[in-house]
Amino acid sequence: MSSPDPTARPDASIASIILGPPPARRRHGLVWAMVATASLHGIAGVVAWQAWRKGESLAPRVTQKKQTLQIDHVVDLKPPPLPPE
């Protein structure tokens, strides 16, 4: 078995000569994850659109507004008096 000739590929690094060509990368997992994500988003969009079109909602309807309580705060922005010396 002969070692590769480094002069045959002058642009290659020593590491690439020793390790050889990189293996082919498989990206099937990423593709399937993106397909699953797009499918779930599509299904959720269709379900939301149908609920909007029919006037249905998973949230209960608000029957009566609750009374609100408003509290007015009075804040004195003047500094406290200095103590006597």
Secondary structure as a PSIPRED ss2 file (coil, helix, strand):
# PSIPRED VFORMAT (PSIPRED V4.0)

   1 M C   1.000  0.000  0.000
   2 S C   1.000  0.000  0.000
   3 S C   1.000  0.000  0.000
   4 P C   1.000  0.000  0.000
   5 D C   1.000  0.000  0.000
   6 P C   1.000  0.000  0.000
   7 T C   1.000  0.000  0.000
   8 A C   1.000  0.000  0.000
   9 R C   1.000  0.000  0.000
  10 P C   1.000  0.000  0.000
  11 D C   1.000  0.000  0.000
  12 A C   1.000  0.000  0.000
  13 S C   1.000  0.000  0.000
  14 I H   0.000  1.000  0.000
  15 A H   0.000  1.000  0.000
  16 S H   0.000  1.000  0.000
  17 I H   0.000  1.000  0.000
  18 I H   0.000  1.000  0.000
  19 L H   0.000  1.000  0.000
  20 G C   1.000  0.000  0.000
  21 P C   1.000  0.000  0.000
  22 P C   1.000  0.000  0.000
  23 P C   1.000  0.000  0.000
  24 A C   1.000  0.000  0.000
  25 R C   1.000  0.000  0.000
  26 R C   1.000  0.000  0.000
  27 R C   1.000  0.000  0.000
  28 H H   0.000  1.000  0.000
  29 G H   0.000  1.000  0.000
  30 L H   0.000  1.000  0.000
  31 V H   0.000  1.000  0.000
  32 W H   0.000  1.000  0.000
  33 A H   0.000  1.000  0.000
  34 M H   0.000  1.000  0.000
  35 V H   0.000  1.000  0.000
  36 A H   0.000  1.000  0.000
  37 T H   0.000  1.000  0.000
  38 A H   0.000  1.000  0.000
  39 S H   0.000  1.000  0.000
  40 L H   0.000  1.000  0.000
  41 H H   0.000  1.000  0.000
  42 G H   0.000  1.000  0.000
  43 I H   0.000  1.000  0.000
  44 A H   0.000  1.000  0.000
  45 G H   0.000  1.000  0.000
  46 V H   0.000  1.000  0.000
  47 V H   0.000  1.000  0.000
  48 A H   0.000  1.000  0.000
  49 W H   0.000  1.000  0.000
  50 Q H   0.000  1.000  0.000
  51 A H   0.000  1.000  0.000
  52 W H   0.000  1.000  0.000
  53 R H   0.000  1.000  0.000
  54 K H   0.000  1.000  0.000
  55 G C   1.000  0.000  0.000
  56 E C   1.000  0.000  0.000
  57 S C   1.000  0.000  0.000
  58 L C   1.000  0.000  0.000
  59 A C   1.000  0.000  0.000
  60 P C   1.000  0.000  0.000
  61 R C   1.000  0.000  0.000
  62 V C   1.000  0.000  0.000
  63 T C   1.000  0.000  0.000
  64 Q C   1.000  0.000  0.000
  65 K C   1.000  0.000  0.000
  66 K C   1.000  0.000  0.000
  67 Q C   1.000  0.000  0.000
  68 T C   1.000  0.000  0.000
  69 L C   1.000  0.000  0.000
  70 Q C   1.000  0.000  0.000
  71 I C   1.000  0.000  0.000
  72 D C   1.000  0.000  0.000
  73 H C   1.000  0.000  0.000
  74 V C   1.000  0.000  0.000
  75 V C   1.000  0.000  0.000
  76 D C   1.000  0.000  0.000
  77 L C   1.000  0.000  0.000
  78 K C   1.000  0.000  0.000
  79 P C   1.000  0.000  0.000
  80 P C   1.000  0.000  0.000
  81 P C   1.000  0.000  0.000
  82 L C   1.000  0.000  0.000
  83 P C   1.000  0.000  0.000
  84 P C   1.000  0.000  0.000
  85 E C   1.000  0.000  0.000
